[in-house]
Amino acid sequence: MSDDKSIPINAAALEAFAAGSSATKSGSGLSTAIPKTAPSSSRENRASETEARQEDPRFPITVLPGFCTRLAGSTCDRCTYVCPYGAISFDEENRPQIETDFCTRCGLCCGICDTFVTERITMNDLLEKVERLSADGEPVFFTCYDQIPDDFEVHPNVIVLPCIGAVAPEFWAAALEAAPQLQIYCNFALCEDCPTAGPDARAFFTHAVNLGEQWTQIHMGKADRLPEKADLLTRFFDATSDEYHRRGIATSLINEVEDIASGKHRKRNSDTLNSFHARKEAMRAQGHAKNRHHHYHVPSRANQPLKKVWPRLQLITNTVEAHPDIAPNIPRYFAAVDEALCEHCYEPCFSHCPAGARAVDEAGTIAVDAHLCIACGNCALYCPTGAAYLYETDARIFLPESPEISEAE
């Protein structure tokens, strides 16, 4: 009997993973409090590691300033808050930039803002990958590169991220609705001394997963072992003496034979096919990163609104439209206009709207598009009469057949 090469997590880590912190809503499978102090910005030894990182499987992070609300006048600095090594800063024109000598490519900035993207895969393609891998009814696993030993080759149904915190809550909600059997493998003991994303990454990614769970009311699975890429016969003969475990492998073997007959096995395990998908995803991600439209903020005007769809907002909009029952679970802020105070000067709120969400109807009234408004608050900040404001509602505003949710409700 060969050594079991799957990766176990100790019971204490699993218990912490399931129980979490009381700081979040009860019933959530992944809970932890967001740290109240900014993560350490220490950069010691980062520059000396630049050469060693050249072989890092993590793709570079690209900045898309066109999605940064600071170019439209906000003071948002969430990206600098999550960056574990202080690699993100703003130039004299308020354009975000990454100091590559200090960037570990962890992707935490990608998980919190559309301004930052990996050149490996877009969120839409990542969601498509989840749907493709789960098409056979099997669970899809998420983990990160730092959780995998050098001599361990993961099974094709394992998605490896730069850090689990590299994707947004909107993605987790969409993925849970698309494939309810999602599982996360994470040994929190490794997170404490993570050289890539820092110790606070655990708080950020569990917060994002919690939101996805709360919005969908679907709980993420917690895997105690990471499946290795191996043929099923090897897995069967390497099984432990545990009869239940052997019986499960035997059942999988029967299912695998059926998959071989139907062609599913070849599609799932074909290195050529998987390589093709990876190349296609990378090309699309790099095309997204190089799109000139994403690198500039062009102010909108009342007579010429320049609409720009934020990827995270589009992702949650599509999810809600496909699963309208979850809409009341998702709180949203939304921009509105008090017509009694509006003097129809238009310029401040239009030019400072980074998404071009505002339009003027035939009566001269300002209307706000829920599918574009990212609730950055710039309109309220720059409106000279106080007519523009934000109010809290929920995702039912994305549903065309639903009446607009009022403030009172």
C-alpha positions in Angstrom: 0.0 0.0 0.0 1.5 3.3 -1.0 1.5 6.4 1.1 -1.6 8.5 1.0 -0.6 11.6 -0.8 -3.9 13.5 -0.3 -3.4 16.5 2.0 -5.2 16.4 5.4 -6.3 19.3 7.5 -6.2 18.9 11.3 -9.5 18.8 13.2 -8.8 22.1 15.0 -8.4 23.9 11.7 -11.6 22.4 10.3 -13.5 23.3 13.4 -12.3 26.9 13.1 -13.2 26.9 9.4 -16.8 25.8 10.1 -17.4 27.8 13.3 -15.7 31.0 12.5 -16.3 34.3 14.5 -19.4 35.6 16.1 -18.7 38.9 14.4 -20.8 37.7 11.3 -24.3 36.4 11.0 -25.1 33.1 12.5 -25.4 30.1 10.2 -22.6 31.1 7.9 -20.2 28.3 7.2 -17.2 30.5 6.8 -16.8 33.4 9.3 -14.1 35.6 10.5 -13.9 39.2 11.4 -12.3 41.7 9.0 -9.3 43.1 10.9 -9.9 46.6 12.3 -6.3 47.6 11.6 -4.7 47.7 8.2 -2.5 44.8 7.3 1.2 45.1 7.8 2.9 47.0 5.0 6.3 45.7 5.8 8.4 45.2 2.7 11.4 43.6 4.3 13.1 41.2 1.9 10.5 41.6 -0.8 12.9 43.1 -3.4 15.4 40.4 -2.8 12.8 37.8 -3.7 11.9 39.3 -7.1 14.2 37.0 -9.0 13.0 34.0 -7.1 9.4 34.8 -8.1 10.1 34.7 -11.8 9.0 31.0 -11.8 5.9 31.8 -9.7 2.8 30.3 -11.4 0.8 33.4 -10.4 0.3 35.7 -13.4 1.1 39.4 -13.2 -1.6 41.8 -11.9 -2.6 44.6 -14.3 -4.0 47.9 -13.3 -7.1 49.2 -15.2 -7.4 52.9 -14.0 -10.7 53.3 -15.9 -12.4 51.4 -13.1 -10.8 53.4 -10.3 -13.3 55.8 -8.8 -10.5 58.1 -7.7 -10.1 59.3 -11.3 -13.7 60.5 -11.1 -13.1 62.3 -7.8 -13.5 59.8 -4.9 -11.0 59.2 -2.1 -11.4 55.4 -2.1 -8.2 53.5 -1.0 -9.5 50.0 -0.3 -6.8 48.5 -2.5 -4.0 49.9 -0.4 -5.7 48.6 2.7 -5.8 45.0 1.5 -2.3 44.9 -0.1 -0.1 43.0 2.3 3.2 44.6 1.3 2.3 48.1 0.4 2.8 47.6 -3.3 -0.1 49.8 -4.4 0.1 53.6 -4.5 -1.4 56.5 -6.4 0.5 58.9 -8.7 0.1 62.7 -8.8 -2.9 62.2 -11.1 -4.6 59.7 -8.7 -3.9 56.8 -11.0 -3.3 53.5 -9.1 0.0 51.8 -9.7 1.7 48.6 -8.6 5.4 48.5 -7.5 6.3 45.2 -9.1 9.3 44.7 -6.8 7.0 44.4 -3.8 4.0 42.8 -5.5 3.6 39.1 -4.6 0.7 38.6 -7.2 -1.6 37.4 -4.4 -4.6 39.0 -6.1 -6.2 40.4 -2.9 -6.6 43.7 -4.8 -8.5 41.8 -7.6 -10.9 40.5 -5.0 -11.9 43.9 -3.8 -11.8 46.1 -6.9 -12.3 45.8 -10.7 -9.3 48.1 -11.2 -7.0 45.2 -10.7 -7.1 42.0 -12.8 -4.9 39.0 -13.3 -3.7 38.2 -16.8 -4.5 34.5 -16.1 -8.3 34.5 -16.2 -11.3 36.8 -15.9 -14.1 36.3 -13.4 -16.5 35.4 -16.2 -14.2 32.7 -17.5 -13.5 31.5 -14.0 -17.3 31.1 -13.5 -17.5 29.3 -16.9 -14.8 26.9 -15.7 -16.7 26.1 -12.5 -19.8 25.3 -14.6 -17.8 23.1 -17.0 -16.1 21.2 -14.2 -19.3 20.7 -12.2 -21.3 19.5 -15.3 -20.7 15.9 -14.2 -22.3 16.5 -10.8 -19.0 16.2 -9.0 -17.7 18.8 -6.5 -15.3 21.5 -7.6 -12.5 22.4 -5.2 -10.8 25.8 -4.6 -7.4 26.2 -3.1 -4.3 28.4 -3.5 -0.8 27.7 -4.7 0.7 27.9 -1.3 -1.5 25.0 -0.1 0.0 22.6 -2.6 3.3 20.7 -2.0 5.8 20.8 -4.9 5.4 17.0 -5.6 1.6 17.1 -5.6 -0.4 17.2 -8.9 -4.0 18.3 -8.2 -7.0 16.6 -9.8 -8.6 18.4 -12.8 -11.6 19.4 -10.7 -9.3 21.6 -8.4 -9.2 25.3 -9.2 -6.0 26.8 -7.9 -6.1 30.6 -7.2 -3.2 33.0 -6.4 -5.0 33.3 -3.0 -8.6 32.4 -2.2 -9.1 36.1 -1.5 -8.4 36.9 -5.2 -12.1 36.7 -6.2 -15.0 38.9 -5.1 -18.2 38.0 -3.1 -20.1 38.5 -6.4 -18.1 35.6 -7.9 -18.8 33.3 -4.9 -22.5 34.0 -5.2 -22.6 33.3 -8.9 -20.4 30.1 -8.5 -22.6 28.7 -5.6 -25.7 29.2 -7.7 -24.0 27.5 -10.7 -22.4 24.7 -8.8 -23.8 24.2 -5.2 -21.2 21.4 -4.5 -18.3 23.8 -4.3 -15.6 23.0 -1.6 -12.7 25.0 -0.3 -9.5 23.4 0.9 -7.5 25.6 3.1 -5.1 24.8 5.9 -5.4 27.9 8.1 -2.2 27.0 9.8 -0.4 27.9 6.6 -2.3 31.2 6.3 -0.8 32.5 9.5 2.7 32.7 8.0 1.7 33.1 4.3 4.6 34.7 2.5 2.3 35.6 -0.5 -0.9 37.2 0.9 0.0 37.8 4.5 -1.8 36.7 7.6 -4.9 38.9 7.1 -5.8 37.3 3.8 -7.8 34.7 5.8 -10.1 37.4 7.1 -10.6 38.9 3.7 -11.4 35.7 1.8 -13.7 34.3 4.5 -15.6 37.6 4.6 -16.1 37.3 0.8 -17.2 33.7 1.0 -19.6 34.5 3.9 -21.3 37.2 1.8 -21.7 34.7 -1.1 -23.2 32.2 1.3 -25.6 34.8 2.9 -26.8 36.0 -0.5 -27.5 32.6 -1.9 -28.3 30.7 1.3 -26.0 28.0 0.0 -23.1 26.9 2.1 -19.6 26.2 0.8 -18.2 22.8 1.5 -15.0 22.4 3.6 -12.7 19.8 2.2 -10.3 18.0 4.6 -8.3 16.5 1.7 -7.3 17.8 -1.6 -7.8 15.3 -4.5 -4.7 14.3 -6.4 -4.6 13.7 -10.1 -4.4 9.9 -10.4 -6.2 7.1 -12.3 -9.1 5.7 -10.4 -7.7 2.2 -10.1 -4.6 3.6 -8.3 -7.0 5.4 -6.0 -8.9 2.2 -5.3 -5.9 0.0 -4.5 -4.2 2.8 -2.5 -7.4 3.2 -0.4 -7.1 2.7 3.3 -8.5 -0.3 5.2 -11.6 1.8 6.0 -14.5 -0.1 4.3 -16.6 3.0 3.9 -13.8 4.7 2.1 -13.2 1.7 -0.2 -16.9 1.5 -0.9 -16.9 5.1 -2.0 -14.0 4.6 -4.3 -15.7 1.5 -5.8 -18.8 3.5 -6.5 -16.7 6.2 -8.1 -15.0 3.5 -10.2 -18.4 2.4 -11.5 -19.3 6.0 -12.3 -15.9 6.5 -14.0 -16.5 3.5 -16.3 -19.8 5.0 -17.3 -18.1 8.3 -18.0 -15.4 6.6 -20.1 -18.2 5.1 -22.2 -19.9 8.4 -22.6 -16.7 10.4 -23.3 -17.0 12.5 -20.1 -13.8 11.0 -18.6 -11.7 12.0 -21.6 -13.1 15.5 -21.6 -12.4 15.9 -17.8 -8.9 14.4 -17.8 -7.6 15.4 -21.2 -4.4 17.4 -20.7 -4.7 18.7 -24.3 -8.2 19.9 -23.7 -7.4 21.5 -20.3 -4.4 23.2 -21.9 -6.6 24.6 -24.7 -9.0 26.0 -22.1 -6.2 27.5 -20.1 -4.7 29.2 -23.2 -8.1 30.5 -24.3 -8.7 31.9 -20.7 -5.3 33.6 -20.6 -5.8 35.2 -24.0 -9.2 36.5 -23.1 -7.8 37.8 -19.7 -4.9 39.5 -21.4 -7.2 41.1 -24.0 -9.4 42.4 -21.1 -6.3 43.8 -19.5 -5.2 45.6 -22.7 -8.5 47.1 -23.6 -7.8 50.8 -23.9 -11.4 51.6 -22.8 -10.5 50.2 -19.4 -7.4 52.4 -18.9 -9.0 55.9 -19.0 -11.8 57.8 -17.3 -13.7 59.9 -19.8 -16.2 62.2 -18.0 -19.9 61.8 -19.0 -22.0 64.7 -20.0 -25.8 65.0 -19.9 -26.0 65.0 -23.7 -23.4 62.2 -24.0 -23.4 59.7 -21.2 -20.5 57.3 -21.5 -21.6 54.0 -20.1 -19.1 51.6 -18.5 -20.2 48.3 -17.0 -18.3 47.2 -13.9 -17.5 43.5 -14.1 -18.5 42.7 -10.5 -21.8 44.5 -10.8 -22.5 42.7 -14.1 -21.7 39.4 -12.4 -24.2 39.9 -9.6 -26.8 41.4 -11.9 -26.6 38.3 -14.1 -26.9 36.0 -11.1 -29.9 37.8 -9.7 -31.7 37.8 -13.1 -31.1 34.0 -13.4 -32.0 33.4 -9.7 -34.5 36.2 -8.7 -35.4 34.5 -5.4 -32.0 35.5 -3.9 -32.5 39.2 -4.7 -34.0 40.2 -1.3 -30.9 38.7 0.4 -28.4 41.0 -1.3 -28.3 44.6 0.1 -27.4 47.3 -2.4 -26.9 51.0 -2.2 -28.3 53.0 -5.1 -28.1 56.6 -6.2 -31.2 58.7 -6.4 -32.1 62.4 -7.1 -34.4 64.6 -5.1 -36.2 66.6 -7.8 -37.3 69.2 -5.3 -33.6 70.1 -4.7 -32.2 69.4 -8.2 -31.5 72.5 -10.2 -30.6 70.5 -13.4 -27.1 71.8 -13.7 -26.1 68.3 -14.6 -22.3 68.8 -14.9 -21.1 67.9 -11.4 -23.0 64.6 -11.0 -22.5 63.5 -14.6 -18.8 64.2 -15.0 -18.0 62.6 -11.6 -20.0 59.4 -12.3 -17.3 56.8 -13.3 -19.9 54.4 -14.8 -22.1 56.8 -16.8 -25.1 55.6 -14.9 -27.0 58.8 -15.1 -29.2 59.9 -18.0 -31.7 62.7 -18.7 -35.2 61.8 -19.8 -37.5 63.9 -22.1 -38.7 65.9 -19.1 -35.2 66.8 -18.1 -35.3 64.5 -15.1 -32.2 62.6 -14.1 -32.7 58.8 -14.1 -30.1 56.4 -12.7 -29.5 52.9 -14.3 -29.3 50.3 -11.6 -27.2 48.0 -13.9 -24.5 50.7 -14.0 -24.6 52.5 -10.7 -21.8 51.2 -8.4 -22.9 53.4 -5.5 -19.5 55.1 -5.3 -21.2 58.3 -3.8 -19.4 60.7 -6.1 -22.7 62.2 -7.3 -23.7 63.0 -3.7 -20.2 64.3 -2.9 -20.2 66.8 -5.8 -23.9 67.8 -6.1 -24.0 71.5 -5.1 -27.6 71.5 -3.9 -27.6 68.1 -2.1 -30.1 66.7 -4.5 -28.0 63.6 -5.2 -27.9 61.0 -2.5 -27.6 57.2 -1.8 -30.1 55.0 -0.2 -30.1 51.4 0.9 -32.2 48.9 -1.0 -31.6 45.4 -2.3 -30.9 43.5 -5.5 -34.6 43.5 -6.6 -33.7 46.8 -8.4 -32.0 44.6 -11.0 -35.3 42.8 -11.9 -37.2 44.6 -14.6 -40.5 43.1 -13.7 -40.2 44.3 -10.1 -41.2 47.8 -9.1 -38.4 50.0 -7.8 -37.8 49.4 -4.1 -38.6 52.5 -2.2 -36.5 54.0 0.7 -39.3 53.3 3.2 -39.4 49.6 2.3 
